[in-house]
């Protein structure tokens, strides 16, 4: 299968299940699709997550949305009735909808520069194939016109500049070369940034490129924990993976590394927020 063909088909977490017909009715083009997704989801900040914030699969998200309101997904829900999630939820549903329309798309894990001045904030966006330009482009479905105005964002959320969203591999490389301070990458707060956070996002990005889009706080394999040191050997392996994933043209080649059990998502992962081990395919 070609790279574009691979990313045009749903993966384990972007399969819609009973909601497939409803998902396929969403617009196929940005920004209409992003607007429809924002009409279904609301972003919850902070570490205290609702139960829906821990949903991993698109079918779970759609089931919850449609159970609460069976109207077509093109009809926005009242703000108070939108499903609570994080940036990864906005990205996941957008990727799932694009794939439902046969449009190559993938979730990317990394760091956004446009939320807090001077910070590279933990974030997820969509990387989709722009057929007209014959290249991969970035889009942030979470960015509403109101949020863009509040943050002073002037770029098109459907064409996020790569200097504004830095994929995890690029952040790793820039930190290794001294061009970026790892303490600026992550979230604000004690122990929520640095090398361990960047390495974790790099592994999550590799998994997402293999169509396993886990939660931003899921941990497994060779991800270091807070305060853990990263051996020279592992750092060199991260260098190699980061070089592949930093370039959208070679990012798909990281799927070969995903065969390594240290990168591959196991049946159970550690939910860092809940501090418990959970099955990846769990119905909440």
RAZIHU-V876015 format. One record per helix or strand of 3 or more residues. SS is the DSSP state (h for helix, s for strand). FROM is the first residue (numbers start at 0). TO is the last residue. If there is no record, write none. Layout:
# RAZIHU-V876015
[[SS & FROM & TO] [SS & FROM & TO]]
This chain:
# RAZIHU-V876015
[[h & 2 & 6] [h & 16 & 23] [h & 31 & 37] [s & 40 & 42] [h & 50 & 53] [h & 57 & 67] [h & 78 & 80] [s & 82 & 84] [h & 86 & 99] [s & 104 & 111] [s & 119 & 129] [s & 134 & 138] [h & 144 & 150] [s & 164 & 166] [h & 167 & 175] [h & 181 & 183] [h & 194 & 208] [h & 231 & 245] [h & 250 & 258] [s & 267 & 270] [s & 275 & 278]]
